[in-house]
Amino acid sequence: MATIGFVGVGKIGMPICENLIKSGHRVVGFRRSSLAEFEKIGGVPARSAADVGAQADIVFSCLPSTEALDDVVQGPRGLVHSARPGQIIVELGSHPVPDKERQIAPLAAKGAIFIDGEVSGTPGMVAARKGVIYLAGDVGAREKIEPVIAGFADTCLYFGEFGAASRVKLVNNLLVAINIAATAEAMALGLKAGVDVPLMIKAIANGSGGSTQFGIRAPWMAERRFRPVQGPVPALQHYFPMIHAMAKEVGVATPILDCVISLYHRFMEMGFGDDDVARMVDVIGALPREGVGPLDKGN
């Protein structure tokens, strides 16, 4: 099979690369830190993003910040220096849409196509091929990369105009933030309610109150299993300004998200930053009961 490039082999990139390698692809990768783990799974290390691009017609990247994206695409050793006609580059990390759009023109000048991509799912979900890949942008490029994506994910959805994938990811992560907080509140209550907790989790996960986040994190909360970290709070907080900006742009209120954001700030203030978001159950558990809600007023 063809050589596939990957820049930013991190918590999401590593399981993607491993699945691509298992699917028979040769995967050339680069990250600023050690590539030892990448080599252990059969990856081929590269010297720079430009080196990755020189060896692959399809390159995925998954980068943690806009600064990293700018450097990987347009920096001194960036992808633009090895870009060529017909090459396709897909950024799977989350950034403001204008920051992603800024990468289109320099690559297009070399004949390469830049695609707006996103990943919905924890590293564990991605490893199990259960992460959902969102794409937006050039439809011809999408048709070429979908068979490659089938090598690491069972579901790939195309949303049309560039930027649409990023916007859908923000809607998704609004729900992720709310559902994690709601799961923590439910579990804090359930753990003290004197019921069979594993059976309660099974009942809710398969009933009308369940959610993906409840199914994943309710057992961790019950077992106090907060490491290894599948989802850190700072990674989720990364999305809040982008969600706020999009909501402001389209004129939609986000009252529930606005309420739970303070819980994530409290999470960090309590010193839980190195733990999985499942530790939100301790944040909820530490809140005082008396006089905290509208039903307490006047009692």
Protein Blocks (a to p, Z undefined) as FASTA:
>chain_A
ZZdddehiafklmmmmmmmmmnopacddddfbdcklmmmnopacdfbfklmmmmpcbdcd
ddfbfklmmmmmmmmklmklmgcehiacddfbdcdfklmmmmmmmmmmnopacddddded
dfklmmnopaccddedjfklmmmmmmmmmmmpcbdcdebjahjlmmmmmmmmmmmmmmmm
mmmmmmmmmmmnopafklmmmmmmmmmkbcfklmmmmmmmmnopabdcfbdfklmmmmmm
mmmmmmmmnopacfklmmmmmmmmmmmmnopmmpcfklmmmmmmmpcfehpafklgoZZ
